[in-house]
Amino acid sequence: MSASYLYPRWVRIWHWLNALLFAILIVSGGSLHFTGHPWLLDFATARPLHNITGLLLIISWVAFIIGNVMTNNDRHYRVQWRGFLGRLFTQGRYYAVGIFRNEPHPFHPSEAMKFNTLQQLSYLGVMYVLVPLLVISGAAFLLAVYLPDTIFGLGSIWVVAMLHLTVAYSLVLFVLVHLYIITTGDTVTTNLRAMLTGWHRDDQQETTK
């Protein structure tokens, strides 16, 4: 069995705090969107909770960006273009077909690169596109009084609301896929243990040497 230390303490702390913030935002945001549902929070509780958690998410995102730069963790988010399409096809085929045939993983995380190509693209999209859009649209809601009456000929509040809702649904989809991908390691708990301990243990890499 080979082992690599892929997730330093600050990354693990940030990850679990971020997961908690996402969970609160999903519940409180759903409560605001489906006001009055008996299984959700009441509006008076959900609104301030959603706003405060959103502000904490902004702080969390800024801390992530600063941490990446200061620790060189951002190297895992730099796309290697040579052989990119081949790796993308191979990884996509594995998730679509190979995993159900018990084929070996085509990618083995290492300290040089801990994400496969699809993971890297999804995390780049989430952390550098979707989360900033979520933050911007959420902030626009809080500062709605300063918005123009229309944007591109449409009511500004409606535009902001649709952007915020679309991004939110996209992030919920990401969370669901992320939860599934967690179970696709050498064992169901391999990836989860790695994010708890920092160490990724790869049985397959050892047996294929």
C-alpha positions in Angstrom: 0.0 0.0 0.0 1.3 3.4 -1.0 0.4 6.6 0.9 0.6 10.3 0.1 -0.1 13.3 2.3 -2.4 15.2 0.0 -4.6 17.3 2.3 -2.7 19.5 4.8 -4.6 20.5 8.0 -5.7 23.9 6.7 -7.3 22.3 3.6 -9.2 19.8 5.7 -10.4 22.4 8.2 -11.5 24.7 5.3 -13.2 21.8 3.5 -15.3 20.7 6.5 -16.2 24.3 7.5 -17.1 25.0 3.8 -19.3 21.8 3.7 -21.1 23.0 6.8 -21.7 26.4 5.3 -23.0 24.8 2.1 -25.4 22.6 4.0 -26.8 25.6 6.0 -27.1 27.7 2.8 -29.0 24.8 1.0 -31.4 24.4 3.9 -32.0 28.1 4.5 -32.1 29.0 0.8 -34.6 26.2 0.2 -36.6 27.5 3.1 -36.7 31.0 1.5 -37.6 29.6 -1.9 -40.3 27.3 -0.7 -41.6 29.5 2.1 -44.2 27.8 4.3 -43.2 24.2 3.7 -43.7 22.4 7.0 -40.4 20.5 6.8 -38.3 23.7 6.3 -37.3 26.7 8.3 -39.7 29.6 8.8 -38.9 32.8 6.8 -38.0 34.8 9.9 -35.3 32.3 10.8 -34.1 31.4 7.3 -33.5 34.9 6.1 -30.9 36.1 8.6 -29.4 32.6 8.8 -28.9 32.6 5.0 -27.5 36.1 4.9 -25.0 35.5 7.8 -23.9 32.2 6.3 -23.5 33.8 2.9 -21.1 36.4 4.5 -19.2 33.6 6.2 -18.9 31.8 2.8 -17.3 34.9 1.3 -14.7 34.9 4.1 -14.2 31.2 3.5 -13.7 31.7 -0.2 -11.2 34.5 0.3 -9.3 32.3 2.8 -9.2 29.5 0.2 -7.7 31.8 -2.4 -5.1 33.2 -0.1 -4.3 29.7 1.3 -3.8 28.4 -2.2 -1.4 31.1 -3.1 0.6 31.1 0.1 1.0 27.3 0.3 1.3 26.6 -3.5 -1.8 24.4 -3.2 -3.0 26.1 -6.4 -0.6 23.9 -8.4 -3.4 21.2 -8.2 -5.7 23.6 -10.1 -3.3 24.4 -13.0 -4.5 22.6 -16.1 -1.8 20.6 -17.9 -2.8 21.0 -21.5 -0.5 18.4 -23.0 -2.5 15.2 -23.3 -5.5 16.9 -21.8 -8.2 15.6 -24.2 -6.8 12.0 -23.9 -6.9 12.2 -20.1 -10.4 13.7 -20.2 -11.7 10.9 -22.4 -10.0 8.2 -20.3 -11.4 9.5 -17.0 -14.9 10.1 -18.5 -14.9 6.6 -19.9 -13.9 5.2 -16.5 -16.7 6.9 -14.7 -19.3 6.0 -17.4 -18.2 2.4 -18.1 -15.0 1.2 -16.4 -16.0 1.7 -12.8 -19.0 -0.7 -13.4 -16.7 -3.3 -14.8 -14.3 -3.1 -11.9 -11.5 -1.8 -14.1 -8.5 -0.2 -12.4 -8.5 3.5 -11.8 -6.8 5.3 -14.7 -5.5 8.0 -12.3 -3.6 7.7 -9.0 -3.5 10.8 -6.8 0.0 12.0 -5.8 1.6 15.0 -4.1 2.3 16.4 -7.5 -1.3 16.2 -8.6 -4.2 15.1 -6.4 -7.0 15.6 -8.9 -7.8 13.7 -12.0 -8.8 15.8 -15.1 -12.5 15.8 -14.5 -12.1 16.6 -10.8 -9.8 19.5 -11.6 -12.2 21.0 -14.2 -15.2 20.6 -11.8 -13.3 22.2 -8.8 -12.0 25.0 -11.1 -15.5 25.7 -12.2 -16.9 25.6 -8.7 -14.3 27.6 -6.9 -13.4 30.1 -9.6 -16.7 30.6 -11.4 -19.8 29.4 -9.6 -18.9 30.5 -6.0 -17.9 34.0 -7.2 -21.2 34.2 -9.1 -23.1 33.0 -6.1 -21.3 35.6 -3.9 -21.9 38.4 -6.4 -25.6 37.6 -6.9 -26.1 37.2 -3.2 -24.4 40.5 -2.4 -26.7 42.1 -5.1 -29.7 40.9 -3.2 -28.4 42.4 0.0 -27.7 45.7 -1.8 -30.8 45.6 -4.0 -31.7 49.2 -3.2 -28.7 50.3 -5.1 -29.4 48.3 -8.2 -30.7 49.9 -11.4 -34.4 49.3 -12.2 -33.5 47.1 -15.2 -30.6 45.0 -16.5 -30.5 44.2 -20.2 -34.1 45.4 -20.4 -35.3 43.1 -17.6 -36.1 43.8 -14.0 -32.9 43.8 -12.1 -34.2 41.9 -9.1 -35.5 39.2 -11.4 -32.1 38.9 -13.2 -30.3 38.7 -9.9 -32.8 36.2 -8.5 -32.5 33.9 -11.6 -28.7 34.1 -11.6 -28.6 33.3 -7.9 -31.1 30.4 -8.2 -29.4 28.9 -11.3 -25.9 29.0 -9.6 -27.4 27.6 -6.4 -29.0 24.6 -8.2 -25.7 24.0 -10.1 -23.8 23.9 -6.8 -26.4 21.5 -5.3 -25.8 19.2 -8.3 -22.1 19.5 -7.7 -22.5 18.5 -4.1 -24.6 15.4 -5.0 -22.0 14.3 -7.6 -19.2 15.0 -5.1 -20.9 12.8 -2.5 -21.0 10.0 -5.1 -17.4 10.4 -6.3 -16.3 10.2 -2.6 -17.5 6.5 -2.7 -15.5 5.6 -5.8 -12.1 5.1 -4.3 -10.4 1.8 -3.7 -13.0 1.3 -1.0 -16.2 3.2 -0.2 -14.4 5.1 2.6 -10.9 5.6 1.1 -11.6 9.2 -0.1 -13.5 10.1 3.0 -10.6 8.9 5.3 -8.2 10.9 3.2 -10.1 14.1 3.9 -10.2 13.3 7.6 -6.6 12.3 8.1 -4.8 14.0 5.2 -3.3 10.7 3.9 -4.5 9.1 0.7 -3.8 5.3 0.7 -3.7 3.7 -2.7 -3.9 -0.1 -2.7 -4.3 -0.3 -6.5 -1.1 1.6 -7.3 0.9 -0.7 -5.1 -0.5 -3.9 -6.7 0.1 -2.6 -10.2 3.8 -1.9 -9.7 
